[in-house]
Amino acid sequence: MNRLARQVTVTAGGEILGERYLPLGSTDVSRIVEEIAVLRPDFVLNQLIGPSQYEFIAAMADLRRSDPYFASPRCPVLSCNLTECELPVMGTSADGIVAAGPWFQGMPALLAGQEQKQDFSSSFEAAAFASVIMLAELLNRRPGAEDLALSQLLALPNARQLGISARTHHTRLPIAIARVENGGFNVLDVLEPIEGDPYLTAGRDLPRPVLRVVT
């Protein structure tokens, strides 16, 4: 995600002011937030997960309260790793976060024909449900399919009908943009589904990598 963000930002004429990482589960975010307060970026891309993310978002909320520059929406925080089930843990500190993902509560189910099932707790549950249904569709009316290797199963003609890519074995997913408001996600926009590119090989409208050595 950071690689893509760097490419898109630099190509658009933007500048990356900093890129910092934490050990998984670390809550030592004070130095990162202090650096953000000094650098004063236009937005912050948050890729932390779990307790690291919760502590970081809480610290950013404190920064917003103490420094008007960071008040939403002047310097928004964008997260691509946030789901509904985490919002109760974060409380009001999550308000104003802009989130991107394939599904948020209130959207249709990820798999066409399953619109009646919408009461998922997060995009992970929605994707798990869709995956089980897709597996059942692959096995249905195909005697002996349960004995096929996964690569063979995903090469069946009906896999293409389900939207599974023959190249990557990933599915097409929509891109939803939402903002956290009053403890939930308010969906702002939903883009058309695109094919997954898990190995960043498709080159879909992406510029050549813009890299620099960080010491």
PAKOL-664291 format. One line per field, with one value per residue (C-alpha): residue in three letters; residue number from 1; x, y, z; chain. Coordinates in steps of 0.25 Angstrom, whole numbers, padded with zeros to 4 digits. Last residue first. Layout:
<rs>
code: c(Ala|...)
pos: c(NUM|...)
X: c(X|...)
Y: c(Y|...)
Z: c(Z|...)
unit: c(A|...)
</rs>
This chain:
<rs>
code: c(Thr|Val|Val|Arg|Leu|Val|Pro|Arg|Pro|Leu|Asp|Arg|Gly|Ala|Thr|Leu|Tyr|Pro|Asp|Gly|Glu|Ile|Pro|Glu|Leu|Val|Asp|Leu|Val|Asn|Phe|Gly|Gly|Asn|Glu|Val|Arg|Ala|Ile|Ala|Ile|Pro|Leu|Arg|Thr|His|His|Thr|Arg|Ala|Ser|Ile|Gly|Leu|Gln|Arg|Ala|Asn|Pro|Leu|Ala|Leu|Leu|Gln|Ser|Leu|Ala|Leu|Asp|Glu|Ala|Gly|Pro|Arg|Arg|Asn|Leu|Leu|Glu|Ala|Leu|Met|Ile|Val|Ser|Ala|Phe|Ala|Ala|Ala|Glu|Phe|Ser|Ser|Ser|Phe|Asp|Gln|Lys|Gln|Glu|Gln|Gly|Ala|Leu|Leu|Ala|Pro|Met|Gly|Gln|Phe|Trp|Pro|Gly|Ala|Ala|Val|Ile|Gly|Asp|Ala|Ser|Thr|Gly|Met|Val|Pro|Leu|Glu|Cys|Glu|Thr|Leu|Asn|Cys|Ser|Leu|Val|Pro|Cys|Arg|Pro|Ser|Ala|Phe|Tyr|Pro|Asp|Ser|Arg|Arg|Leu|Asp|Ala|Met|Ala|Ala|Ile|Phe|Glu|Tyr|Gln|Ser|Pro|Gly|Ile|Leu|Gln|Asn|Leu|Val|Phe|Asp|Pro|Arg|Leu|Val|Ala|Ile|Glu|Glu|Val|Ile|Arg|Ser|Val|Asp|Thr|Ser|Gly|Leu|Pro|Leu|Tyr|Arg|Glu|Gly|Leu|Ile|Glu|Gly|Gly|Ala|Thr|Val|Thr|Val|Gln|Arg|Ala|Leu|Arg|Asn|Met)
pos: c(215|214|213|212|211|210|209|208|207|206|205|204|203|202|201|200|199|198|197|196|195|194|193|192|191|190|189|188|187|186|185|184|183|182|181|180|179|178|177|176|175|174|173|172|171|170|169|168|167|166|165|164|163|162|161|160|159|158|157|156|155|154|153|152|151|150|149|148|147|146|145|144|143|142|141|140|139|138|137|136|135|134|133|132|131|130|129|128|127|126|125|124|123|122|121|120|119|118|117|116|115|114|113|112|111|110|109|108|107|106|105|104|103|102|101|100|99|98|97|96|95|94|93|92|91|90|89|88|87|86|85|84|83|82|81|80|79|78|77|76|75|74|73|72|71|70|69|68|67|66|65|64|63|62|61|60|59|58|57|56|55|54|53|52|51|50|49|48|47|46|45|44|43|42|41|40|39|38|37|36|35|34|33|32|31|30|29|28|27|26|25|24|23|22|21|20|19|18|17|16|15|14|13|12|11|10|9|8|7|6|5|4|3|2|1)
X: c(0076|0064|0068|0058|0048|0038|0033|0028|0014|0002|-0010|-0012|0003|-0003|0009|0006|0007|-0007|-0014|-0029|-0038|-0047|-0061|-0067|-0065|-0074|-0074|-0077|-0081|-0083|-0076|-0081|-0078|-0084|-0077|-0065|-0064|-0065|-0059|-0063|-0055|-0062|-0056|-0052|-0047|-0033|-0028|-0017|-0017|-0030|-0037|-0049|-0062|-0072|-0074|-0059|-0059|-0071|-0061|-0052|-0038|-0041|-0044|-0031|-0022|-0029|-0026|-0038|-0044|-0056|-0059|-0063|-0077|-0078|-0093|-0088|-0074|-0071|-0084|-0081|-0067|-0073|-0083|-0072|-0064|-0076|-0078|-0063|-0063|-0075|-0069|-0055|-0063|-0069|-0080|-0089|-0104|-0105|-0110|-0122|-0112|-0107|-0109|-0097|-0086|-0080|-0093|-0100|-0095|-0101|-0089|-0076|-0070|-0057|-0049|-0045|-0046|-0046|-0045|-0054|-0058|-0048|-0045|-0060|-0058|-0046|-0051|-0065|-0059|-0052|-0063|-0067|-0054|-0041|-0029|-0029|-0028|-0027|-0025|-0030|-0022|-0032|-0044|-0043|-0035|-0020|-0017|-0025|-0014|-0018|-0031|-0026|-0013|-0022|-0029|-0016|-0012|-0025|-0023|-0008|-0012|-0023|-0014|-0003|-0014|-0018|-0013|-0004|-0006|-0009|-0008|-0007|-0012|-0007|0005|0009|0024|0025|0012|0014|0028|0021|0011|0022|0030|0018|0014|0020|0008|0015|0006|0014|0027|0025|0028|0030|0029|0031|0029|0025|0024|0013|0014|0004|0015|0020|0007|0003|0016|0017|0003|0006|0018|0011|0000)
Y: c(0020|0022|0020|0025|0019|0024|0012|0014|0020|0012|0012|-0003|-0008|-0022|-0027|-0022|-0036|-0036|-0029|-0032|-0029|-0016|-0014|0000|0011|0013|0027|0034|0022|0027|0017|0016|0022|0035|0038|0030|0033|0024|0021|0008|0001|-0011|-0025|-0034|-0048|-0054|-0066|-0057|-0060|-0068|-0057|-0061|-0053|-0064|-0067|-0069|-0079|-0086|-0090|-0098|-0093|-0089|-0104|-0108|-0099|-0103|-0118|-0126|-0137|-0128|-0126|-0141|-0139|-0124|-0120|-0111|-0111|-0097|-0091|-0097|-0090|-0077|-0078|-0080|-0069|-0059|-0062|-0060|-0047|-0041|-0046|-0039|-0027|-0025|-0029|-0035|-0032|-0031|-0045|-0042|-0037|-0050|-0051|-0044|-0046|-0035|-0033|-0019|-0007|-0003|-0008|-0005|-0013|-0013|-0004|0011|0019|0034|0036|0047|0041|0030|0037|0036|0021|0013|0000|0002|0005|-0008|-0017|-0007|-0009|-0001|-0006|0004|0017|0031|0042|0056|0069|0080|0072|0070|0078|0076|0091|0094|0088|0083|0076|0070|0065|0058|0051|0047|0041|0033|0029|0024|0016|0009|0006|0000|-0008|-0015|-0010|0001|0006|0020|0030|0044|0057|0071|0069|0077|0073|0077|0071|0059|0057|0058|0047|0038|0040|0037|0024|0014|0005|-0007|-0019|-0022|-0014|0000|0007|0021|0028|0043|0056|0049|0060|0062|0065|0055|0045|0047|0044|0032|0025|0027|0022|0010|0006|0010|0000)
Z: c(0022|0012|-0002|-0012|-0021|-0032|-0038|-0053|-0053|-0050|-0060|-0057|-0057|-0056|-0048|-0034|-0028|-0022|-0034|-0032|-0043|-0042|-0037|-0040|-0030|-0018|-0012|0002|0011|0025|0034|0048|0062|0060|0047|0041|0027|0015|0001|-0005|-0016|-0022|-0023|-0035|-0030|-0028|-0035|-0041|-0056|-0057|-0050|-0042|-0046|-0043|-0058|-0059|-0048|-0056|-0067|-0057|-0055|-0040|-0037|-0044|-0036|-0024|-0027|-0031|-0022|-0018|-0033|-0034|-0039|-0044|-0042|-0030|-0026|-0032|-0027|-0013|-0013|-0018|-0006|0004|-0002|-0001|0013|0016|0008|0016|0029|0026|0021|0035|0044|0033|0033|0018|0013|0004|-0006|-0009|-0024|-0027|-0017|-0009|-0002|-0004|0004|0017|0026|0018|0007|-0002|0006|0008|0021|0024|0039|0043|0056|0061|0074|0077|0082|0077|0083|0078|0064|0063|0058|0047|0040|0038|0030|0018|0027|0023|0033|0029|0031|0029|0030|0042|0051|0049|0047|0059|0069|0083|0079|0066|0073|0084|0072|0066|0079|0079|0065|0068|0080|0073|0061|0069|0077|0064|0050|0045|0031|0033|0022|0028|0020|0016|0025|0037|0038|0053|0057|0049|0056|0069|0065|0060|0073|0082|0075|0084|0084|0078|0073|0061|0061|0057|0043|0038|0025|0025|0017|0004|-0006|-0017|-0031|-0036|-0039|-0025|-0019|-0028|-0027|-0012|-0009|-0018|-0010|0003|0000)
unit: c(A|A|A|A|A|A|A|A|A|A|A|A|A|A|A|A|A|A|A|A|A|A|A|A|A|A|A|A|A|A|A|A|A|A|A|A|A|A|A|A|A|A|A|A|A|A|A|A|A|A|A|A|A|A|A|A|A|A|A|A|A|A|A|A|A|A|A|A|A|A|A|A|A|A|A|A|A|A|A|A|A|A|A|A|A|A|A|A|A|A|A|A|A|A|A|A|A|A|A|A|A|A|A|A|A|A|A|A|A|A|A|A|A|A|A|A|A|A|A|A|A|A|A|A|A|A|A|A|A|A|A|A|A|A|A|A|A|A|A|A|A|A|A|A|A|A|A|A|A|A|A|A|A|A|A|A|A|A|A|A|A|A|A|A|A|A|A|A|A|A|A|A|A|A|A|A|A|A|A|A|A|A|A|A|A|A|A|A|A|A|A|A|A|A|A|A|A|A|A|A|A|A|A|A|A|A|A|A|A|A|A|A|A|A|A)
</rs>
